[in-house]
Amino acid sequence: RRVHGELSKLLFLSSPSLALGTLSLQQVVPMEETSARKTSTHQPSMLPDTLINIVKAYLQRTSYEEVEMLELCGQMHGVALSLATDLETGLDAHAETENGQPFARRQVMYGANRRSVPPPKGFWELCWDAWGDFTLRILTLSAFISLGIGLGVEEDKSHSWIEGFAILMAVIIVVCVTATNDMQKEKQFRALNAVRNNRDVFVMRNGEKVPISVFDLQVGDVLLVDSGDDIPADALLISGFSVRSDESTMTGETDLIDKASLSDCLSKIRELRGETGVGAAQGKGHHAVPSPVLVSGTKVMEGTGRALIIAVGKNSEVGRAMSLMQQDAEATPLQMKLERIARDVGKLGLFAAVITVLVLYLRFLIECFGMNKYAFDNDSSPSELVRYFIVGVTIVVVAIPEGLPLAVTISLAYSVKKMLNDKNLVRRLQACETMGGANQICSDKTGTLTTNRMTVKRFYNGLELLFDKQNPQPTDFCPEAATMIAESVAINSTAFLTVIPTNEGLFVNHNGSKTECALLQLCQDIGKDYEKIRQSNESNIFKRYPFSSARKKMSTVLSNVPYHGNYRTYVKGASEIVLKNCKFYLNERGVRMDMTDTQRALINAEIEEFAKSALRTICIAYRDADANFDWDAKDDDGQPLAETELTMLGIAGIQDPVRREVPGAVRACQKAGITVRMV
């Protein structure tokens, strides 16, 4: 009640005529009531401005304003009801399809998840922009002056117009070539950006996990987020495990920001208030209470979860930021140099022309009136004075190299065309001007130099290689190890495999982390169904220790399992990190053995051999515990005790094949004296 008036202003900042008390019953209802009600109309009712202001309140928070706003909106169930969605099953695409167009009304109300792009310029507008070059304007003025004098003053008019006409035609050619090149470049880059910005995200639709294009994301979608994911639209975290995001690109916060579900945020507020009163949670730092708001343009660094999309496209935070950053293209370095040359040459030519005309006029006056060499003739003398002026104009025209802009434009257009033939689409013309001087090329590895389709090529169990470069078989593993490896891989990942029929047969598509997909493929090859393993253990997940770039590993604790102690922690991560926490290993018969220093040295040597063969190494391990185990306890290094004293199941060597065209391209660069660096 205490924040009723203030939050009313925040919640409806863009609609002053609305007050909190005039909200429809669909927008603000008790959580108990909304959880029991079902959406019948499948039509959203919450205003876009309300959702935008929730995100704005988070970005401007001093304590937990956006949490209080969501509480007034009926918490997550109230927001979901107002958006005509379900927090578990997501949107119903069938119910919201009209005339074959899914979510048509929803897109009209909330917009599509596409960035606002200004309409392309027309040909004549591009011609006007091209003619804005200073050199071309001087040439145009010179051309008209030359034409005027040639046709109006010169006695022999049969050839006097040619020079001015030639200059004018050069200007027209330069303008048309530049405008045509800009138009083609703009068209190509609009098509390229549509492909470049497109990527798949995973959402819940009709109760099923499906991949969709980021452009098809709707307000009300339930988005599945995982460590390493970029947030494509503003969202509210529904549930999750230890979610932390990097918001430095949007808010400037250098530290990772904790995210939590709304219910957890409210619990934290009550915890901070304690027994000291309502305002005790205030003034403890603007991130003392975690927030459920996930801002578009940020990155999930740790954890997994589900989020409700509340703003897309131009209404999202990144969409509004991008619309403010749109600006016209700057002149290229060569164009700026040419403009400086044109100005300097023009000034020098104008100075020389003025001096020449003044000297000629002064000579005429001295000879005519001072020395009386000849009398002033009303018929011939004015023509003589005009001829002196023509000499000055000729100096100005000749001083400016009218062929230079044309030569530069044609050469740049030719360079763009040649690079396009080599599969290089040039967005900025200065790239053609500076590329010739490049002597260093820095390239990413995964997905650029490699195919980003990873495969397990080797597996070492601590005693021997179970398979090496050939397809693994179920007989390569003992039954106990195969079961535990499959459980660890299936539980400790969110990726999945889909089979797509092609002309060449069935193709297994990797969705999600490519490393996890390689391990899932290993499960399939040894006869284990990872989907059934996930479904059967979904209700047994007791705790997760999410992956992060600092930890380089992730763990999942299962409860109610038929193993020693009824609790088992499965760990998967970088081999050098996980191995040092392993105290045991499984032998070829599936019996747990103590890991001696000699055995550890042999395993490390095998890991080095994997690395020399350009294989990424992943260690899989587990630990059993009982109900009395302290799952929050940590050792002296800050690691959870659940991830210590592990039993190693094996080391997987994963290969990411190099693209076929890369070796030849690298050799060509080296032959040209260009150093290729992998970053």
C-alpha positions as MATLAB code, in Angstrom:
seq = 'RRVHGELSKLLFLSSPSLALGTLSLQQVVPMEETSARKTSTHQPSMLPDTLINIVKAYLQRTSYEEVEMLELCGQMHGVALSLATDLETGLDAHAETENGQPFARRQVMYGANRRSVPPPKGFWELCWDAWGDFTLRILTLSAFISLGIGLGVEEDKSHSWIEGFAILMAVIIVVCVTATNDMQKEKQFRALNAVRNNRDVFVMRNGEKVPISVFDLQVGDVLLVDSGDDIPADALLISGFSVRSDESTMTGETDLIDKASLSDCLSKIRELRGETGVGAAQGKGHHAVPSPVLVSGTKVMEGTGRALIIAVGKNSEVGRAMSLMQQDAEATPLQMKLERIARDVGKLGLFAAVITVLVLYLRFLIECFGMNKYAFDNDSSPSELVRYFIVGVTIVVVAIPEGLPLAVTISLAYSVKKMLNDKNLVRRLQACETMGGANQICSDKTGTLTTNRMTVKRFYNGLELLFDKQNPQPTDFCPEAATMIAESVAINSTAFLTVIPTNEGLFVNHNGSKTECALLQLCQDIGKDYEKIRQSNESNIFKRYPFSSARKKMSTVLSNVPYHGNYRTYVKGASEIVLKNCKFYLNERGVRMDMTDTQRALINAEIEEFAKSALRTICIAYRDADANFDWDAKDDDGQPLAETELTMLGIAGIQDPVRREVPGAVRACQKAGITVRMV';
ca = [
       0.000    0.000    0.000;
       2.803    2.418    0.834;
       4.124    2.433   -2.729;
       0.673    2.491   -4.359;
       0.778    6.075   -5.608;
       4.433    6.172   -6.618;
       4.326    2.876   -8.507;
       1.116    3.919  -10.245;
       3.074    6.742  -11.863;
       5.953    4.453  -12.779;
       3.753    1.660  -14.058;
       1.785    3.901  -16.394;
       4.298    6.643  -17.084;
       3.428    6.733  -20.756;
      -0.333    6.711  -20.113;
      -1.048    9.381  -17.465;
      -4.777    9.022  -17.904;
      -4.665    5.539  -16.400;
      -4.487    4.977  -12.656;
      -3.671    1.831  -10.804;
      -7.215    1.545   -9.573;
      -8.577    1.424  -13.122;
      -6.650   -1.709  -14.113;
      -8.840   -4.450  -15.470;
      -9.418   -7.518  -13.360;
      -7.342   -9.443  -15.888;
      -4.312   -7.273  -15.128;
      -4.211   -7.182  -11.336;
      -5.603  -10.177   -9.491;
      -4.375  -12.180   -6.519;
      -1.855  -14.876   -7.362;
      -4.053  -17.601   -5.875;
      -6.907  -16.590   -8.172;
      -4.803  -16.291  -11.307;
      -3.173  -19.654  -10.743;
      -6.583  -21.245  -10.695;
      -7.966  -19.395  -13.707;
      -7.287  -20.355  -17.314;
      -6.935  -18.144  -20.335;
     -10.000  -18.579  -22.485;
      -9.789  -15.783  -25.036;
      -6.116  -16.269  -25.937;
      -5.870  -12.505  -26.334;
      -3.276  -10.490  -24.393;
      -4.483   -7.435  -22.476;
      -1.459   -5.879  -20.753;
      -0.279   -2.636  -22.345;
       3.180   -2.620  -23.973;
       4.066    0.552  -22.031;
       3.462   -1.280  -18.763;
       5.956   -3.970  -19.717;
       8.489   -1.414  -20.950;
       8.250    0.509  -17.676;
       9.004   -2.643  -15.696;
      12.339   -2.909  -17.511;
      12.951    0.826  -17.106;
      12.298    0.536  -13.373;
      14.940   -2.183  -13.152;
      17.524   -0.134  -15.072;
      16.851    2.838  -12.792;
      16.384    0.824   -9.602;
      17.645    2.091   -6.273;
      16.365   -0.930   -4.357;
      13.768   -3.298   -5.898;
      11.163   -1.102   -7.638;
      10.518   -3.529  -10.519;
       9.841   -6.339   -8.030;
       7.147   -4.263   -6.335;
       5.648   -3.382   -9.731;
       5.422   -7.060  -10.639;
       3.844   -7.810   -7.277;
       1.169   -5.208   -7.998;
       0.581   -6.821  -11.398;
      -0.396  -10.097   -9.754;
       3.128  -11.542   -9.704;
       4.225  -13.871  -12.509;
       0.869  -15.615  -12.783;
      -0.895  -12.279  -13.192;
       1.535  -11.151  -15.891;
       1.206  -14.490  -17.690;
      -2.591  -14.271  -17.587;
      -2.489  -10.714  -18.959;
      -0.227  -11.906  -21.773;
      -2.481  -14.897  -22.542;
       0.282  -17.420  -21.995;
       1.143  -20.322  -19.720;
       4.312  -20.340  -17.624;
       4.780  -24.071  -18.170;
       3.574  -24.846  -21.689;
       4.152  -21.439  -23.303;
       2.096  -19.939  -26.118;
      -0.548  -21.857  -28.028;
       0.348  -21.300  -31.680;
      -2.740  -23.104  -32.963;
      -5.188  -20.975  -30.982;
      -3.591  -17.689  -32.137;
      -3.400  -18.426  -35.862;
      -5.579  -16.279  -38.099;
      -5.703  -16.690  -41.873;
      -2.601  -18.854  -41.704;
      -0.652  -16.153  -39.836;
       0.354  -17.160  -36.280;
       0.287  -14.528  -33.538;
      -0.996  -11.810  -35.912;
      -2.867   -9.840  -33.223;
      -0.036  -10.278  -30.742;
       2.430   -8.777  -33.215;
       0.112   -5.848  -33.916;
      -0.050   -5.109  -30.190;
       3.559   -5.765  -29.138;
       5.504   -5.686  -32.412;
       7.870   -8.190  -33.984;
      11.327   -9.040  -32.710;
      13.111   -7.150  -35.451;
      15.191   -4.038  -35.086;
      13.790   -0.809  -36.422;
      15.519   -0.182  -39.757;
      15.032    3.095  -41.637;
      13.585    2.724  -45.152;
      16.196    2.537  -47.922;
      16.994    5.706  -49.843;
      15.759    6.042  -53.406;
      18.033    6.387  -56.424;
      17.583   10.153  -56.766;
      18.175   10.671  -53.048;
      21.409    8.706  -53.358;
      22.352   10.808  -56.388;
      21.818   13.971  -54.347;
      24.021   12.573  -51.565;
      26.730   11.684  -54.076;
      26.575   15.158  -55.646;
      27.142   16.637  -52.183;
      30.869   15.967  -52.629;
      32.720   19.321  -52.626;
      34.806   18.444  -55.683;
      31.753   17.542  -57.743;
      30.024   20.796  -56.848;
      33.016   22.843  -57.926;
      33.170   20.859  -61.179;
      29.437   21.409  -61.755;
      29.819   25.168  -61.267;
      32.825   25.221  -63.578;
      30.929   23.208  -66.203;
      27.982   25.640  -66.277;
      30.279   28.673  -66.374;
      32.240   27.108  -69.231;
      29.039   26.274  -71.107;
      27.639   29.770  -70.556;
      30.762   31.463  -71.841;
      31.207   29.028  -74.712;
      27.647   29.408  -75.942;
      27.124   33.059  -75.071;
      30.431   34.810  -75.537;
      32.725   32.780  -77.794;
      32.493   33.594  -81.507;
      33.061   29.986  -82.661;
      30.184   28.200  -80.941;
      30.613   24.930  -82.860;
      33.372   23.667  -80.509;
      33.276   26.037  -77.533;
      30.631   23.991  -75.694;
      32.605   20.742  -75.703;
      34.790   21.426  -72.653;
      31.901   22.380  -70.354;
      29.769   19.506  -71.626;
      32.608   17.027  -71.023;
      33.006   18.216  -67.410;
      29.243   17.975  -66.838;
      29.119   14.431  -68.251;
      31.999   13.389  -65.976;
      30.052   14.692  -62.970;
      26.893   12.840  -64.063;
      28.804    9.575  -64.534;
      30.446    9.859  -61.112;
      27.104   10.606  -59.419;
      25.268    7.752  -61.179;
      28.007    5.187  -60.562;
      28.242    6.136  -56.877;
      24.460    6.073  -56.408;
      24.099    2.724  -58.194;
      26.897    1.183  -56.147;
      25.387    2.500  -52.902;
      21.966    1.162  -53.819;
      23.283   -2.319  -54.616;
      25.418   -2.329  -51.481;
      22.463   -1.285  -49.311;
      20.252   -3.993  -50.805;
      22.886   -6.678  -50.317;
      23.579   -5.671  -46.741;
      19.953   -5.618  -45.759;
      19.722   -9.206  -46.950;
      23.013  -10.071  -45.221;
      21.958   -8.512  -41.906;
      18.726  -10.502  -41.984;
      20.810  -13.692  -42.152;
      23.578  -12.515  -39.821;
      21.244  -11.455  -37.006;
      19.151  -14.594  -37.318;
      19.749  -17.444  -34.891;
      17.717  -20.129  -33.220;
      16.470  -19.951  -29.649;
      14.542  -22.562  -27.697;
      11.048  -21.836  -26.418;
       8.083  -23.732  -25.072;
       5.213  -23.868  -27.564;
       2.164  -26.004  -26.846;
       4.071  -27.709  -24.050;
       6.985  -28.768  -26.266;
      10.551  -27.515  -26.438;
      11.057  -26.230  -29.986;
      13.775  -24.210  -31.735;
      12.538  -21.060  -33.489;
      14.156  -18.134  -35.241;
      14.904  -15.204  -32.971;
      12.788  -13.113  -35.363;
       9.736  -15.289  -34.533;
      10.010  -14.643  -30.785;
       6.768  -13.223  -29.364;
       5.806  -11.404  -26.203;
       4.474  -14.171  -23.971;
       6.917  -16.841  -25.167;
       8.604  -18.953  -22.503;
      12.304  -18.800  -23.394;
      14.788  -21.438  -22.249;
      18.069  -19.817  -21.219;
      21.398  -21.496  -20.616;
      24.932  -20.478  -19.749;
      26.487  -18.562  -22.650;
      23.173  -17.500  -24.212;
      22.606  -13.954  -25.432;
      19.253  -12.593  -24.289;
      17.320  -11.760  -27.508;
      14.526   -9.734  -25.848;
      13.550   -8.314  -22.468;
      12.289  -11.092  -20.222;
      11.339  -12.081  -16.674;
      12.966  -15.120  -15.090;
      10.301  -17.683  -14.194;
      12.600  -20.221  -12.569;
      16.271  -21.086  -12.718;
      19.399  -22.480  -11.105;
      22.027  -19.914  -10.017;
      21.453  -17.592  -12.988;
      23.972  -14.731  -13.305;
      24.210  -12.358  -16.251;
      26.778   -9.981  -17.701;
      25.087   -6.596  -18.186;
      28.225   -4.582  -18.935;
      27.179   -3.941  -22.544;
      23.874   -2.367  -21.510;
      24.308   -0.947  -18.003;
      28.084   -0.719  -17.548;
      28.009   -3.085  -14.540;
      31.334   -4.937  -14.575;
      30.300   -7.554  -12.005;
      27.996  -10.444  -12.811;
      24.422   -9.724  -11.679;
      22.420  -12.335   -9.770;
      19.019  -13.197  -11.206;
      16.213  -14.986   -9.410;
      12.569  -15.805   -9.829;
      10.049  -13.288   -8.517;
       9.136  -15.518   -5.585;
      12.799  -15.779   -4.581;
      13.164  -11.996   -4.879;
      10.186  -11.451   -2.596;
      11.634  -13.936   -0.101;
      14.909  -12.023   -0.158;
      13.070   -8.760    0.524;
      11.289  -10.297    3.513;
      14.623  -11.654    4.737;
      16.267   -8.228    4.530;
      13.345   -6.527    6.236;
      13.534   -8.957    9.127;
      12.094   -7.586   12.309;
      13.175   -3.973   11.850;
      10.267   -2.734    9.752;
       9.057   -2.214    6.240;
      11.905   -0.009    5.050;
      14.762   -2.104    6.388;
      15.516   -3.549    2.950;
      16.041   -0.073    1.517;
      19.501    1.420    1.319;
      21.361   -1.898    1.120;
      22.627   -1.365   -2.442;
      20.650   -1.513   -5.628;
      21.590   -5.168   -6.186;
      21.135   -6.409   -2.629;
      17.869   -7.912   -3.839;
      18.229   -9.944   -7.052;
      15.956   -9.132   -9.962;
      13.914  -11.356  -12.286;
      14.460   -8.943  -15.205;
      16.716  -10.201  -18.009;
      17.692   -7.283  -20.245;
      18.021   -7.819  -23.978;
      21.556   -7.501  -25.277;
      23.061   -9.030  -22.118;
      24.572  -12.500  -21.729;
      23.821  -15.330  -19.313;
      27.190  -16.312  -17.857;
      26.060  -18.918  -15.337;
      23.043  -21.102  -14.713;
      19.973  -22.251  -16.585;
      16.325  -21.328  -16.403;
      13.075  -20.293  -18.037;
      12.084  -16.714  -18.811;
       8.896  -14.962  -19.934;
       9.387  -12.586  -22.882;
       7.821   -9.157  -22.159;
       9.291   -6.822  -24.810;
      10.624   -7.469  -28.310;
      12.018   -5.488  -31.221;
      11.915   -1.727  -30.952;
      10.206   -1.974  -27.536;
      13.099   -3.933  -26.022;
      16.003   -2.182  -24.376;
      18.496   -3.155  -27.076;
      16.001   -2.114  -29.763;
      15.630    1.352  -28.262;
      19.407    1.668  -27.905;
      20.010    0.650  -31.524;
      17.448    3.169  -32.804;
      19.374    5.949  -31.031;
      22.670    4.782  -32.504;
      21.592    4.896  -36.156;
      23.626    7.432  -38.085;
      24.645    8.177  -41.632;
      27.783    6.602  -43.026;
      30.923    8.681  -42.706;
      33.114    9.650  -45.645;
      35.942    7.243  -46.401;
      39.573    8.280  -45.734;
      40.229    8.616  -49.458;
      37.118   10.731  -49.927;
      38.223   13.045  -47.131;
      41.680   13.352  -48.679;
      40.151   14.133  -52.079;
      37.927   16.769  -50.501;
      40.943   18.405  -48.859;
      42.830   18.295  -52.163;
      39.837   19.797  -53.978;
      39.584   22.603  -51.454;
      43.308   23.349  -51.619;
      43.429   23.163  -55.411;
      40.280   25.247  -55.671;
      41.673   27.923  -53.395;
      44.999   27.926  -55.258;
      43.272   27.992  -58.647;
      40.907   30.753  -57.562;
      43.829   32.791  -56.217;
      45.787   32.328  -59.442;
      42.710   33.179  -61.530;
      42.001   36.370  -59.561;
      45.643   37.491  -59.828;
      45.697   36.733  -63.563;
      42.431   38.594  -64.257;
      43.548   41.587  -62.156;
      46.889   41.742  -63.976;
      45.181   41.562  -67.379;
      42.659   44.250  -66.432;
      45.432   46.439  -65.021;
      47.470   45.997  -68.199;
      44.432   46.944  -70.292;
      43.827   50.083  -68.259;
      47.493   51.172  -68.415;
      47.818   50.556  -72.152;
      44.448   52.118  -72.968;
      44.329   55.104  -70.662;
      47.872   55.568  -69.360;
      50.060   54.932  -72.378;
      47.365   55.716  -74.995;
      48.501   52.818  -77.213;
      44.958   52.452  -78.472;
      41.638   54.096  -77.839;
      38.763   52.433  -76.017;
      36.492   50.860  -78.623;
      32.856   50.314  -77.679;
      32.673   47.311  -79.994;
      35.912   45.421  -79.322;
      37.041   46.536  -75.854;
      34.165   44.915  -73.870;
      34.828   41.627  -75.682;
      38.486   41.911  -74.718;
      37.548   42.400  -71.057;
      35.229   39.370  -71.191;
      38.027   37.330  -72.762;
      40.262   38.198  -69.803;
      37.550   36.904  -67.448;
      37.308   33.681  -69.490;
      41.039   33.190  -69.002;
      40.505   33.350  -65.231;
      37.611   30.861  -65.376;
      39.703   28.557  -67.549;
      42.449   28.547  -64.933;
      39.951   27.525  -62.239;
      38.449   24.775  -64.418;
      41.796   23.402  -65.551;
      43.204   23.425  -61.997;
      40.547   20.977  -60.762;
      41.176   17.381  -61.991;
      37.688   16.448  -63.121;
      38.761   12.887  -63.934;
      39.990   12.100  -60.419;
      36.597   11.550  -58.717;
      35.485    9.403  -61.650;
      38.667    7.314  -61.535;
      38.388    6.826  -57.767;
      34.697    5.876  -57.915;
      35.193    3.386  -60.738;
      38.180    1.790  -59.007;
      36.270    1.416  -55.707;
      33.241   -0.053  -57.479;
      35.538   -2.488  -59.292;
      37.158   -3.482  -55.982;
      33.764   -4.089  -54.375;
      32.721   -6.282  -57.298;
      35.925   -8.316  -57.218;
      35.663   -8.881  -53.458;
      32.025   -9.914  -53.869;
      33.141  -12.580  -56.346;
      35.469  -13.854  -53.593;
      32.511  -14.122  -51.171;
      33.493  -10.911  -49.364;
      30.626   -8.456  -49.093;
      32.065   -5.001  -48.413;
      29.878   -2.838  -46.233;
      32.085    0.239  -46.108;
      34.062    1.493  -49.078;
      37.058    2.350  -46.928;
      37.583   -1.392  -46.507;
      38.655   -1.524  -50.149;
      41.043    1.386  -49.548;
      42.708   -0.092  -46.455;
      42.540   -3.846  -47.091;
      45.541   -3.713  -49.380;
      47.712   -2.615  -46.468;
      46.611   -5.384  -44.083;
      49.432   -7.631  -42.860;
      47.674   -9.292  -39.905;
      44.408  -11.282  -39.924;
      42.865  -12.329  -36.591;
      40.277  -15.081  -36.778;
      38.082  -16.938  -34.333;
      38.524  -20.714  -34.313;
      35.222  -22.376  -33.489;
      32.791  -22.077  -36.370;
      35.145  -19.915  -38.456;
      38.216  -22.050  -39.053;
      36.351  -25.187  -37.973;
      32.963  -26.673  -38.834;
      31.665  -26.373  -35.231;
      30.336  -29.921  -35.470;
      32.161  -31.755  -32.725;
      32.648  -35.500  -32.384;
      34.136  -37.682  -29.651;
      37.173  -39.310  -31.289;
      38.851  -40.892  -28.266;
      37.854  -42.030  -24.783;
      40.314  -42.922  -22.018;
      39.103  -44.624  -18.852;
      42.313  -44.192  -16.879;
      43.865  -47.474  -18.048;
      43.412  -47.713  -21.795;
      41.874  -46.073  -24.841;
      38.422  -47.589  -25.232;
      38.246  -46.413  -28.853;
      40.461  -44.279  -31.066;
      39.104  -42.370  -34.098;
      36.614  -45.097  -35.032;
      32.939  -45.022  -34.123;
      32.391  -46.153  -30.507;
      30.505  -49.379  -29.893;
      28.471  -50.504  -26.870;
      31.012  -53.277  -26.265;
      33.794  -50.688  -25.756;
      32.439  -49.846  -22.278;
      31.584  -52.021  -19.325;
      27.845  -51.817  -18.505;
      28.336  -49.963  -15.212;
      30.564  -47.273  -16.741;
      28.327  -46.879  -19.802;
      25.266  -46.273  -17.620;
      26.984  -43.687  -15.433;
      28.589  -41.894  -18.391;
      25.216  -41.675  -20.137;
      23.521  -40.387  -16.973;
      26.205  -37.748  -16.414;
      26.092  -36.519  -20.019;
      22.282  -36.484  -20.217;
      21.717  -34.756  -16.872;
      24.576  -32.266  -17.165;
      23.419  -30.707  -20.442;
      20.515  -28.899  -22.039;
      21.479  -29.658  -25.657;
      19.575  -32.156  -27.786;
      19.820  -33.946  -31.126;
      17.249  -33.918  -33.912;
      17.166  -36.129  -36.996;
      16.475  -34.338  -40.292;
      15.805  -36.268  -43.524;
      17.914  -35.090  -46.471;
      18.543  -36.247  -50.030;
      21.622  -38.083  -48.791;
      19.803  -39.781  -45.924;
      19.156  -38.921  -42.288;
      21.186  -36.035  -40.843;
      21.665  -35.593  -37.082;
      21.364  -31.900  -36.261;
      23.144  -30.550  -33.161;
      21.090  -28.109  -31.089;
      22.720  -26.229  -28.229;
      26.293  -26.531  -26.978;
      28.329  -28.374  -29.609;
      30.507  -29.989  -26.935;
      27.431  -31.340  -25.163;
      26.013  -32.531  -28.492;
      29.187  -34.531  -29.145;
      28.794  -36.269  -25.786;
      25.096  -36.917  -26.440;
      26.052  -38.514  -29.753;
      28.471  -40.727  -27.821;
      25.546  -41.857  -25.647;
      23.530  -42.744  -28.727;
      26.449  -44.659  -30.229;
      26.874  -46.848  -27.134;
      23.159  -47.667  -27.098;
      21.901  -45.233  -24.439;
      18.801  -43.078  -24.942;
      19.638  -39.730  -23.331;
      16.045  -38.455  -23.646;
      14.660  -41.313  -21.566;
      17.436  -40.788  -19.007;
      16.496  -37.106  -18.695;
      12.794  -37.806  -18.357;
      13.272  -40.515  -15.751;
      15.596  -38.332  -13.638;
      13.882  -34.960  -14.074;
      12.043  -35.214  -10.778;
      15.190  -36.429   -9.002;
      17.271  -33.296   -9.654;
      18.147  -32.042   -6.192;
      20.702  -29.295   -6.864;
      22.781  -27.832   -9.679;
      26.187  -26.200   -9.683;
      26.053  -24.357  -13.017;
      28.857  -23.962  -15.512;
      30.819  -20.717  -15.663;
      33.956  -19.600  -17.458;
      35.712  -19.325  -14.089;
      34.700  -22.778  -12.804;
      35.009  -24.580  -16.176;
      32.757  -27.357  -14.955;
      29.152  -28.057  -14.043;
      27.511  -30.533  -11.690;
      24.057  -31.929  -10.999;
      22.976  -33.712   -7.832;
      20.384  -36.484   -8.107;
      18.365  -37.672   -5.144;
      16.401  -40.870   -4.597;
      18.790  -42.836   -6.770;
      19.513  -46.546   -6.228;
      23.156  -45.947   -5.357;
      25.168  -45.732   -2.157;
      23.735  -42.954    0.001;
      20.782  -42.233   -2.330;
      22.487  -39.028   -3.575;
      24.857  -38.838   -6.545;
      26.697  -35.836   -7.977;
      27.649  -36.007  -11.639;
      30.456  -33.654  -12.692;
      31.508  -32.706  -16.232;
      34.133  -30.143  -17.185;
      37.647  -29.293  -18.299;
      39.879  -32.304  -17.662;
      42.627  -30.404  -15.835;
      40.041  -28.923  -13.433;
      37.978  -32.032  -12.714;
      40.875  -34.500  -12.613;
      42.640  -32.773   -9.717;
      39.492  -33.338   -7.615;
      39.332  -37.045   -8.489;
      40.390  -39.480   -5.760;
      39.236  -42.682   -7.481;
      38.687  -44.116  -10.935;
      36.810  -47.045  -12.468;
      38.807  -49.900  -13.936;
      37.857  -51.896  -17.029;
      35.431  -54.046  -14.959;
      33.661  -51.043  -13.420;
      35.317  -51.460  -10.018;
      36.318  -48.286   -8.156;
      40.059  -48.027   -7.564;
      42.240  -45.556   -5.650;
      43.984  -43.047   -7.895;
      47.667  -43.141   -7.068;
      50.182  -40.479   -8.028;
      51.514  -42.803  -10.744;
      48.042  -43.318  -12.148;
      47.361  -39.568  -12.098;
      50.603  -38.932  -13.976;
      49.615  -41.475  -16.644;
      46.228  -39.799  -17.072;
      47.807  -36.347  -17.377;
      50.214  -37.701  -19.993;
      47.272  -39.071  -21.970;
      45.522  -35.697  -21.733;
      48.621  -34.058  -23.211;
      48.559  -36.562  -26.078;
      44.923  -35.655  -26.697;
      45.873  -31.969  -26.772;
      48.720  -32.602  -29.238;
      46.156  -34.194  -31.543;
      44.044  -31.002  -31.353;
      41.378  -32.680  -29.224;
      39.338  -30.849  -26.603;
      39.366  -32.911  -23.404;
      36.373  -33.316  -21.100;
      36.537  -35.247  -17.819;
      33.435  -37.048  -16.527;
      33.225  -37.997  -12.853;
      30.787  -38.627  -10.002;
      30.471  -38.720   -6.207;
      27.999  -40.483   -3.938;
      26.716  -38.962   -0.695;
      23.945  -39.383    1.856;
      21.173  -37.113    3.113;
      23.381  -35.663    5.874;
      25.845  -34.177    3.404;
      26.228  -30.368    3.530;
      25.572  -29.378   -0.088;
      26.429  -25.719    0.529;
      29.799  -26.406    2.159;
      32.986  -25.406    0.323;
      36.639  -26.335    0.676;
      39.573  -23.975    1.220;
      39.681  -23.146   -2.510;
      36.016  -22.131   -2.555;
      34.879  -25.250   -4.416;
      31.685  -27.048   -3.358;
      32.541  -30.149   -1.342;
      30.147  -32.067   -3.576;
      32.682  -31.627   -6.393;
      35.636  -33.080   -4.425;
      36.767  -36.671   -3.782;
      35.350  -37.665   -7.154;
      35.505  -40.953   -9.042;
      36.686  -40.495  -12.621;
      34.630  -42.213  -15.308;
      36.872  -41.209  -18.188;
      38.400  -38.547  -20.432;
      36.654  -37.758  -23.729;
      38.713  -36.330  -26.599;
      36.484  -34.166  -28.794;
      37.486  -33.021  -32.261;
      36.180  -29.994  -34.129;
      37.153  -30.655  -37.775;
      38.831  -27.888  -39.770;
      36.897  -26.589  -42.766;
      38.208  -27.985  -46.035;
      38.990  -24.580  -47.529;
      40.882  -23.219  -44.505;
      44.364  -24.781  -45.066;
      44.563  -23.433  -48.622;
      43.372  -19.995  -47.516;
      45.936  -19.826  -44.716;
      48.732  -20.873  -47.078;
      47.648  -18.195  -49.574;
      47.753  -15.548  -46.837;
      51.187  -16.663  -45.680;
      52.463  -16.615  -49.256;
      51.239  -13.012  -49.550;
      53.127  -12.071  -46.390;
      50.017  -11.896  -44.204;
      50.173  -13.409  -40.718;
      47.048  -15.319  -39.697;
      46.401  -15.393  -35.961;
      43.829  -17.527  -34.176;
      42.223  -15.744  -31.225;
];
